[in-house]
Amino acid sequence: MTLVIRKELDRRLAIAGHCFEWADIKQDLNALQEITIEDRGKTLVIRSECHGTCGRVFQAIGVAIPPTIREVA
């Protein structure tokens, strides 16, 4: 299953004109983090900055990166 997903990711990246090392992709995606903060009855989710290949990987697969700060119910 994982091999199928990786091949599809590689295919979509190639269509977008990108050729990234698998180790770089994993490192950059692992660095992307979110933290949930609750304050005065509000719950906020804060996302770390996208570094390296991360933004282009999301774009190539057609997934929007969540906003840096968002309120959740």
C-alpha positions as CSV (number, residue, x, y, z in Angstrom):
1,M,0.0,0.0,0.0
2,T,2.7,2.5,1.0
3,L,4.6,1.8,-2.3
4,V,1.4,2.6,-4.3
5,I,1.0,5.9,-2.4
6,R,4.6,6.9,-2.9
7,K,4.4,6.1,-6.6
8,E,1.3,8.3,-7.0
9,L,3.0,11.1,-5.1
10,D,6.1,10.8,-7.3
11,R,3.8,10.9,-10.4
12,R,2.0,14.0,-9.2
13,L,5.2,15.8,-8.3
14,A,6.6,15.0,-11.8
15,I,3.5,16.4,-13.4
16,A,4.0,19.6,-11.4
17,G,7.6,19.7,-12.6
18,H,9.2,18.7,-9.2
19,C,11.8,16.1,-8.4
20,F,12.5,15.9,-4.6
21,E,14.4,13.4,-2.6
22,W,12.1,11.2,-0.6
23,A,14.1,11.9,2.6
24,D,13.6,15.6,2.1
25,I,9.8,15.2,1.6
26,K,9.5,13.1,4.8
27,Q,11.7,15.5,6.8
28,D,9.7,18.6,5.7
29,L,6.3,16.9,6.3
30,N,7.4,15.7,9.7
31,A,8.4,19.2,10.6
32,L,4.9,20.5,9.9
33,Q,3.1,20.7,13.3
34,E,-0.1,22.0,14.8
35,I,-0.8,22.9,18.4
36,T,-4.2,23.4,20.0
37,I,-4.7,26.3,22.5
38,E,-7.8,26.8,24.6
39,D,-8.3,30.3,26.1
40,R,-11.4,32.0,27.4
41,G,-13.8,29.5,25.9
42,K,-12.1,29.6,22.4
43,T,-10.1,26.9,20.9
44,L,-7.4,27.9,18.4
45,V,-5.2,25.6,16.2
46,I,-1.8,27.1,15.3
47,R,0.2,25.6,12.5
48,S,4.0,25.8,12.1
49,E,5.5,27.4,9.0
50,C,6.0,25.2,5.9
51,H,9.6,24.7,5.0
52,G,11.5,23.1,2.1
53,T,9.4,20.9,-0.1
54,C,6.3,20.9,2.1
55,G,4.2,23.6,0.3
56,R,5.0,22.3,-3.2
57,V,4.1,18.7,-2.1
58,F,0.7,19.9,-0.8
59,Q,0.1,21.9,-4.0
60,A,1.1,18.9,-6.3
61,I,-1.4,16.6,-4.6
62,G,-4.2,19.3,-4.6
63,V,-4.5,19.7,-0.8
64,A,-4.8,23.1,0.7
65,I,-2.5,23.9,3.6
66,P,-4.6,25.0,6.6
67,P,-4.4,28.6,7.7
68,T,-1.6,29.4,10.2
69,I,-4.2,30.2,12.9
70,R,-7.8,29.0,12.9
71,E,-10.5,28.8,15.4
72,V,-12.3,25.5,15.9
73,A,-15.6,24.8,17.5
